[in-house]
Amino acid sequence: MVMQYHFWSQRKRMPRRRWWVRPVNRVRDTKGLYNNLVKELMTDDHEEFFGLYRMWPEQFQVLVDAVHPYLKKNSIRTAIPTKIRVAVTLLHLSQGSTARLQHVIFRIGKSTILKIIHETTKAIWKALQPTVLKHPNKEEWKKIADDFMQMWQFPNCVGAIDGKHMRIQAPPLTGSKYWNYKSFFSMVLLAICDANYKFTWVDIGQYGSVSDGGVWANTDLAQDLANNEVDLPDPCPLPQANTPFPYVFIGDEAFPLTSHMMRPYPRRDLDDDKHIFNYRLSRARRCIENAFGILTARWRILHQPLCMAPENAESVFKALACLHNFVMMGEAMVNPCDRLYAPPQLVDAEEPDGSMREGEWRRHVSPHFAALGRVGGNRSNLVAYGERDYLCSYIVSDIGYSQCPWQAEYALRGHNINPD
């Protein structure tokens, strides 16, 4: 009995709550940011609204309607409306604003702000993923391949793949799980995009400490491709050719060469044909670099380490992938010159002579969004080598030159090699 009394007497007393709602938060409806500035921008200045929230007011309302079923509250107290919850979350993601700043301008408690952000990012993934980031079917894969051929002259390509280390603050009690070889704590994001910079597949949440060689192997997609369980179209001949050729994803030297993963030739001992092949592949692979570039330029939360639990950080990254596609799909309906999320000057563009003009996103590259190293082994089978050689011979043939007449001149620049 004495020991029990001693235990309870030493327990730290919790401070008494001074008020249920802080005085500054009681005037949220009249002086909060949403009911003043945000509503004014919705009606009077759409471009300023876009600069603040990275989407048009019409898209904002569609998003509110989509996530509302996942954010409804059953409580005797008046719940914060879904539209304010979405506004709080988008401002945090687009501008990287802190919870304390959000607390002051929205007049919502700091702990409530954090809870809103975590709940809403999860709701965004649940609401948008089935429509904006769903697994393509065979017809959709073919449409992606047609776009790559039309825009980047790379045949039978169903996506460009790349990965990033996304910096987070060290989670408590996790040891070195998230400590990567680049000497910071991170989660891994692997993504595939189409020719229009929209993500078609993402894998988020692997520990930063996982060897880059195991990152790709640990994904469900890699295992499904190895077992031929991905619903890709059946092999078909390349344009103006007769031999069936499989549909492939394209990546840089970090990825393994397989029957469904095409990577460039090693940089050593390159002849003319291999130089040209690597040039054509790198042109198409820029799509995923541009997709990541747009993502980091528009959502400035990626310019700082995320200080939150790993599961909440994973929800943020998932929500960003969905929001990227959501806004891109909306802008696909307008003239390219009128687009604000991904205007032509933001992304890399090809000049008439084949040279590449770097996009403005490269000036916004975040040091907290680092590239992966090698994510697969080099033990490719003879079939994969043969497929790459066949595709190389096709690209340097008369058919390949007719598709991209400047390829030899630009690919072989500086090598003092006669393209003929």
C-alpha positions as CSV (number, residue, x, y, z in Angstrom):
1,M,0.0,0.0,0.0
2,V,2.8,2.4,0.8
3,M,4.6,1.6,-2.5
4,Q,1.4,2.3,-4.4
5,Y,0.9,5.7,-2.7
6,H,4.5,6.6,-3.5
7,F,4.0,5.8,-7.2
8,W,0.9,8.0,-7.6
9,S,2.4,10.8,-5.5
10,Q,5.4,11.0,-7.8
11,R,3.4,11.0,-11.0
12,K,3.7,14.2,-13.0
13,R,0.6,16.3,-12.8
14,M,-0.9,17.4,-16.1
15,P,-1.4,21.2,-16.3
16,R,-5.0,22.3,-16.2
17,R,-6.4,23.5,-19.4
18,R,-7.0,27.2,-19.3
19,W,-9.7,27.2,-22.0
20,W,-11.4,24.8,-24.4
21,V,-10.9,27.1,-27.4
22,R,-8.3,29.8,-27.5
23,P,-9.7,33.3,-27.8
24,V,-8.0,33.9,-31.2
25,N,-9.6,30.8,-32.6
26,R,-13.1,31.7,-31.5
27,V,-13.3,34.3,-34.3
28,R,-12.3,31.8,-37.1
29,D,-15.5,32.4,-39.1
30,T,-15.0,36.1,-39.3
31,K,-11.2,36.6,-39.2
32,G,-9.8,33.3,-40.4
33,L,-7.9,33.1,-43.7
34,Y,-10.4,30.9,-45.5
35,N,-13.5,33.0,-45.0
36,N,-11.6,36.2,-46.0
37,L,-8.7,36.0,-48.4
38,V,-9.3,32.5,-49.8
39,K,-12.9,33.1,-50.6
40,E,-12.0,36.4,-52.2
41,L,-9.4,34.8,-54.4
42,M,-11.9,32.1,-55.4
43,T,-14.2,34.7,-56.9
44,D,-11.9,37.6,-57.9
45,D,-8.4,36.3,-58.7
46,H,-8.1,32.8,-59.9
47,E,-4.4,33.1,-60.9
48,E,-3.5,34.2,-57.4
49,F,-5.5,31.3,-56.0
50,F,-3.6,28.9,-58.3
51,G,-0.3,30.3,-57.1
52,L,-1.4,29.7,-53.5
53,Y,-3.0,26.2,-53.9
54,R,-1.5,24.9,-57.2
55,M,-5.0,24.3,-58.7
56,W,-7.9,26.3,-60.0
57,P,-11.0,27.0,-57.8
58,E,-13.0,24.5,-59.8
59,Q,-10.5,21.8,-59.2
60,F,-10.4,22.7,-55.5
61,Q,-14.2,22.2,-55.3
62,V,-13.9,18.8,-57.1
63,L,-11.3,17.8,-54.6
64,V,-13.4,18.9,-51.6
65,D,-16.3,16.8,-52.9
66,A,-14.1,13.8,-53.5
67,V,-12.5,13.7,-50.0
68,H,-15.6,14.7,-48.1
69,P,-16.9,11.2,-47.5
70,Y,-13.6,10.3,-45.9
71,L,-13.5,13.3,-43.6
72,K,-17.0,13.4,-42.3
73,K,-17.1,13.7,-38.5
74,N,-19.8,12.4,-36.1
75,S,-19.6,14.6,-33.1
76,I,-21.8,16.8,-30.9
77,R,-19.4,19.6,-31.5
78,T,-19.3,21.6,-34.8
79,A,-16.7,20.0,-37.0
80,I,-14.3,22.1,-39.1
81,P,-15.7,22.0,-42.7
82,T,-14.1,19.8,-45.3
83,K,-13.2,22.8,-47.5
84,I,-11.2,24.4,-44.7
85,R,-9.4,21.0,-44.0
86,V,-8.5,20.8,-47.7
87,A,-7.3,24.4,-47.8
88,V,-5.1,23.9,-44.7
89,T,-3.6,20.7,-46.2
90,L,-2.9,22.2,-49.7
91,L,-1.3,25.3,-48.3
92,H,1.0,23.1,-46.2
93,L,1.9,21.0,-49.2
94,S,2.3,23.8,-51.8
95,Q,4.1,26.4,-49.7
96,G,5.7,24.2,-47.0
97,S,4.1,26.4,-44.3
98,T,4.5,25.2,-40.7
99,A,1.7,24.1,-38.3
100,R,2.3,27.2,-36.1
101,L,1.9,29.5,-39.1
102,Q,-1.3,27.7,-40.2
103,H,-2.6,27.9,-36.6
104,V,-2.2,31.7,-36.7
105,I,-3.7,32.4,-40.1
106,F,-6.5,29.9,-40.1
107,R,-7.2,30.4,-36.3
108,I,-7.2,26.6,-35.7
109,G,-5.3,24.9,-32.8
110,K,-1.8,23.8,-33.7
111,S,-2.5,20.1,-32.7
112,T,-5.7,20.2,-34.7
113,I,-3.8,21.5,-37.7
114,L,-1.4,18.6,-37.6
115,K,-4.3,16.1,-37.2
116,I,-6.1,17.8,-40.2
117,I,-3.0,17.4,-42.4
118,H,-2.5,13.8,-41.6
119,E,-6.2,12.9,-42.0
120,T,-6.6,14.8,-45.3
121,T,-3.5,13.4,-47.0
122,K,-4.8,9.9,-46.3
123,A,-8.2,10.9,-47.6
124,I,-6.7,12.4,-50.8
125,W,-5.0,9.0,-51.5
126,K,-8.2,7.0,-50.9
127,A,-10.3,9.4,-53.0
128,L,-8.0,10.1,-55.9
129,Q,-5.9,7.0,-56.4
130,P,-8.6,4.8,-57.9
131,T,-9.1,7.3,-60.7
132,V,-5.9,9.4,-61.2
133,L,-3.3,6.7,-60.4
134,K,-5.0,3.4,-61.2
135,H,-3.2,0.5,-62.9
136,P,-3.5,0.9,-66.7
137,N,-5.2,-1.8,-68.7
138,K,-3.9,-3.2,-72.0
139,E,-5.5,-0.5,-74.1
140,E,-4.2,2.3,-71.8
141,W,-0.7,0.8,-72.0
142,K,-1.0,0.9,-75.8
143,K,-2.1,4.6,-75.6
144,I,1.0,5.4,-73.5
145,A,3.2,3.6,-76.0
146,D,1.7,5.5,-78.9
147,D,2.3,8.8,-77.0
148,F,6.0,7.9,-76.4
149,M,6.4,7.1,-80.1
150,Q,4.7,10.2,-81.3
151,M,6.3,12.6,-78.9
152,W,9.8,11.0,-78.3
153,Q,10.2,8.6,-81.2
154,F,10.8,5.6,-78.9
155,P,8.8,2.5,-79.8
156,N,6.9,0.1,-77.6
157,C,7.7,2.1,-74.5
158,V,5.0,2.0,-71.7
159,G,6.7,4.3,-69.2
160,A,9.9,5.9,-67.9
161,I,11.1,4.9,-64.4
162,D,13.3,6.6,-61.8
163,G,13.6,6.8,-58.0
164,K,14.4,9.4,-55.4
165,H,15.5,9.5,-51.7
166,M,13.0,11.9,-49.9
167,R,14.5,13.4,-46.8
168,I,12.8,13.0,-43.5
169,Q,13.8,13.9,-40.0
170,A,15.1,11.0,-37.9
171,P,12.0,9.1,-36.6
172,P,12.4,8.2,-32.9
173,L,13.4,4.6,-32.0
174,T,14.1,3.6,-35.6
175,G,17.9,3.4,-35.3
176,S,19.5,3.5,-38.7
177,K,16.6,2.1,-40.7
178,Y,16.1,5.4,-42.6
179,W,19.8,6.4,-42.7
180,N,21.0,6.1,-46.3
181,Y,24.4,6.0,-47.9
182,K,24.0,9.7,-48.9
183,S,24.3,10.5,-45.2
184,F,20.7,11.6,-44.4
185,F,17.5,10.0,-43.3
186,S,15.1,9.3,-46.1
187,M,12.2,7.2,-47.6
188,V,12.4,5.9,-51.1
189,L,10.1,6.9,-53.9
190,L,10.1,4.9,-57.1
191,A,7.8,6.1,-59.9
192,I,6.8,5.5,-63.5
193,C,5.4,8.2,-65.7
194,D,3.9,8.4,-69.2
195,A,4.9,10.7,-72.0
196,N,2.9,13.6,-70.6
197,Y,4.6,13.6,-67.2
198,K,1.8,11.9,-65.3
199,F,2.6,9.1,-62.8
200,T,1.2,5.7,-63.7
201,W,2.8,3.8,-60.8
202,V,4.5,4.7,-57.5
203,D,6.1,2.7,-54.7
204,I,6.6,4.7,-51.5
205,G,7.9,4.0,-48.1
206,Q,11.0,1.7,-48.3
207,Y,13.6,2.5,-45.8
208,G,16.5,4.7,-46.9
209,S,18.9,2.1,-45.6
210,V,17.8,-0.5,-48.1
211,S,20.5,-1.0,-50.6
212,D,19.7,0.6,-53.9
213,G,20.2,-2.8,-55.5
214,G,17.3,-4.1,-53.4
215,V,14.9,-1.2,-53.9
216,W,13.6,-2.3,-57.3
217,A,13.7,-6.0,-56.4
218,N,11.5,-5.3,-53.3
219,T,8.6,-3.8,-55.3
220,D,5.5,-5.8,-56.3
221,L,5.9,-4.6,-59.9
222,A,9.4,-6.0,-60.3
223,Q,8.2,-9.4,-59.0
224,D,5.1,-9.3,-61.2
225,L,7.2,-8.4,-64.3
226,A,9.5,-11.3,-63.6
227,N,6.6,-13.7,-63.3
228,N,4.8,-12.2,-66.4
229,E,1.8,-11.2,-64.2
230,V,1.6,-7.5,-65.4
231,D,-1.3,-6.9,-67.8
232,L,1.0,-5.5,-70.5
233,P,-0.1,-5.8,-74.2
234,D,1.2,-8.7,-76.1
235,P,4.5,-8.1,-78.1
236,C,3.9,-6.4,-81.4
237,P,6.2,-5.4,-84.3
238,L,7.9,-2.0,-84.2
239,P,6.6,0.5,-86.7
240,Q,7.2,-0.7,-90.3
241,A,8.9,-3.9,-89.0
242,N,7.7,-7.5,-88.8
243,T,9.3,-9.1,-85.7
244,P,7.2,-8.9,-82.5
245,F,8.9,-6.9,-79.8
246,P,7.8,-6.7,-76.1
247,Y,6.6,-3.5,-74.5
248,V,9.2,-2.1,-72.1
249,F,9.8,0.4,-69.4
250,I,12.9,2.6,-69.8
251,G,15.4,3.7,-67.1
252,D,18.9,4.9,-66.6
253,E,22.0,2.9,-65.8
254,A,20.7,2.4,-62.3
255,F,18.1,-0.2,-63.4
256,P,18.7,-3.7,-64.5
257,L,18.4,-4.8,-68.1
258,T,15.5,-7.3,-68.5
259,S,12.9,-8.3,-71.1
260,H,10.6,-5.6,-69.9
261,M,13.2,-3.0,-68.6
262,M,15.4,-1.2,-71.2
263,R,18.5,0.7,-70.1
264,P,21.3,2.4,-72.1
265,Y,24.5,0.7,-73.1
266,P,27.4,1.2,-70.6
267,R,29.3,4.3,-71.4
268,R,32.6,2.5,-72.0
269,D,33.5,1.4,-75.6
270,L,30.5,2.9,-77.2
271,D,30.4,2.8,-81.0
272,D,28.3,5.1,-83.3
273,D,25.1,2.9,-83.1
274,K,25.2,2.6,-79.3
275,H,25.7,6.3,-78.9
276,I,22.6,6.9,-81.1
277,F,20.6,4.3,-79.2
278,N,21.5,5.9,-75.8
279,Y,20.5,9.3,-77.2
280,R,17.1,8.1,-78.2
281,L,16.5,6.4,-74.9
282,S,17.7,9.4,-72.9
283,R,15.3,11.7,-74.8
284,A,12.3,9.5,-73.8
285,R,13.6,9.0,-70.2
286,R,13.6,12.7,-69.6
287,C,9.8,12.4,-69.0
288,I,10.4,11.0,-65.5
289,E,13.0,13.7,-64.7
290,N,10.5,16.3,-65.8
291,A,7.7,14.7,-63.8
292,F,9.9,14.8,-60.6
293,G,11.0,18.3,-61.5
294,I,7.4,19.6,-61.8
295,L,6.5,17.8,-58.5
296,T,9.3,19.5,-56.6
297,A,8.9,22.9,-58.2
298,R,5.2,23.0,-57.4
299,W,5.0,21.4,-54.0
300,R,7.5,23.1,-51.8
301,I,7.0,20.8,-48.8
302,L,9.6,18.7,-50.7
303,H,12.2,21.5,-50.1
304,Q,12.5,20.6,-46.5
305,P,12.9,17.4,-44.4
306,L,9.5,16.1,-43.2
307,C,9.2,16.2,-39.5
308,M,6.5,13.6,-38.8
309,A,5.9,10.0,-38.2
310,P,7.0,7.7,-41.1
311,E,3.4,6.6,-41.8
312,N,2.4,10.3,-42.0
313,A,5.3,11.1,-44.3
314,E,4.3,8.2,-46.5
315,S,0.8,9.6,-46.7
316,V,2.1,13.0,-47.7
317,F,4.2,11.6,-50.6
318,K,1.2,9.5,-51.8
319,A,-1.1,12.5,-51.7
320,L,1.5,14.5,-53.7
321,A,1.6,11.9,-56.4
322,C,-2.2,11.9,-56.7
323,L,-2.4,15.7,-56.6
324,H,0.2,16.0,-59.4
325,N,-1.9,13.8,-61.6
326,F,-5.1,15.4,-60.6
327,V,-4.0,18.9,-61.6
328,M,-2.2,17.6,-64.7
329,M,-5.4,15.9,-66.0
330,G,-7.3,19.1,-65.4
331,E,-4.8,21.2,-67.3
332,A,-4.7,18.8,-70.2
333,M,-8.0,20.3,-71.3
334,V,-6.6,23.8,-71.8
335,N,-4.1,25.4,-74.3
336,P,-0.5,24.7,-73.3
337,C,0.3,28.4,-73.2
338,D,-2.5,28.8,-70.6
339,R,-1.2,26.1,-68.3
340,L,0.2,27.3,-64.9
341,Y,1.0,24.0,-63.2
342,A,3.3,22.7,-66.0
343,P,3.9,25.5,-68.5
344,P,6.2,24.8,-71.5
345,Q,9.1,26.7,-70.0
346,L,9.0,24.7,-66.8
347,V,10.0,21.4,-68.4
348,D,12.9,20.4,-70.7
349,A,12.1,21.1,-74.3
350,E,13.7,20.0,-77.6
351,E,14.9,22.6,-80.1
352,P,14.5,22.0,-83.8
353,D,18.1,20.9,-84.2
354,G,17.7,18.2,-81.5
355,S,19.4,20.1,-78.7
356,M,17.7,20.2,-75.3
357,R,16.7,23.4,-73.5
358,E,16.6,22.8,-69.8
359,G,13.4,23.6,-68.0
360,E,13.1,26.1,-65.2
361,W,12.4,23.3,-62.7
362,R,16.1,22.6,-62.6
363,R,16.6,25.9,-60.8
364,H,14.2,24.6,-58.1
365,V,15.9,21.3,-57.5
366,S,15.6,20.4,-53.9
367,P,18.7,19.0,-52.0
368,H,16.1,17.0,-50.0
369,F,15.1,15.0,-53.1
370,A,18.1,13.0,-54.1
371,A,18.5,10.5,-56.9
372,L,19.0,6.8,-56.3
373,G,22.1,4.9,-57.2
374,R,22.0,1.5,-58.8
375,V,18.8,-0.3,-58.0
376,G,19.4,-3.6,-59.7
377,G,22.1,-6.1,-60.6
378,N,23.8,-6.3,-64.0
379,R,23.2,-10.1,-64.5
380,S,21.0,-9.8,-67.5
381,N,20.1,-12.8,-69.6
382,L,20.9,-13.3,-73.3
383,V,17.4,-12.6,-74.3
384,A,17.5,-9.1,-72.8
385,Y,20.8,-8.4,-74.4
386,G,19.4,-9.6,-77.8
387,E,16.3,-7.4,-77.4
388,R,18.4,-4.3,-76.8
389,D,20.7,-5.0,-79.7
390,Y,17.6,-5.6,-82.0
391,L,16.1,-2.3,-80.9
392,C,19.4,-0.5,-81.4
393,S,19.7,-1.9,-85.0
394,Y,16.1,-0.7,-85.6
395,I,16.8,2.8,-84.3
396,V,19.9,3.2,-86.5
397,S,18.2,1.8,-89.6
398,D,16.7,3.9,-92.4
399,I,13.3,3.6,-90.5
400,G,14.8,4.9,-87.3
401,Y,16.5,7.8,-89.1
402,S,13.3,8.8,-90.8
403,Q,11.6,9.0,-87.4
404,C,14.4,11.2,-85.9
405,P,16.5,12.7,-88.8
406,W,18.8,14.6,-86.5
407,Q,19.7,11.7,-84.2
408,A,23.2,11.0,-85.5
409,E,24.3,14.6,-85.8
410,Y,23.2,15.4,-82.2
411,A,24.1,12.0,-80.6
412,L,27.6,12.0,-82.1
413,R,28.4,15.7,-81.5
414,G,31.9,16.1,-80.1
415,H,33.0,12.6,-81.0
416,N,34.5,13.5,-84.4
417,I,32.7,10.6,-86.0
418,N,31.2,10.5,-89.4
419,P,27.6,9.5,-88.9
420,D,27.5,7.9,-92.3
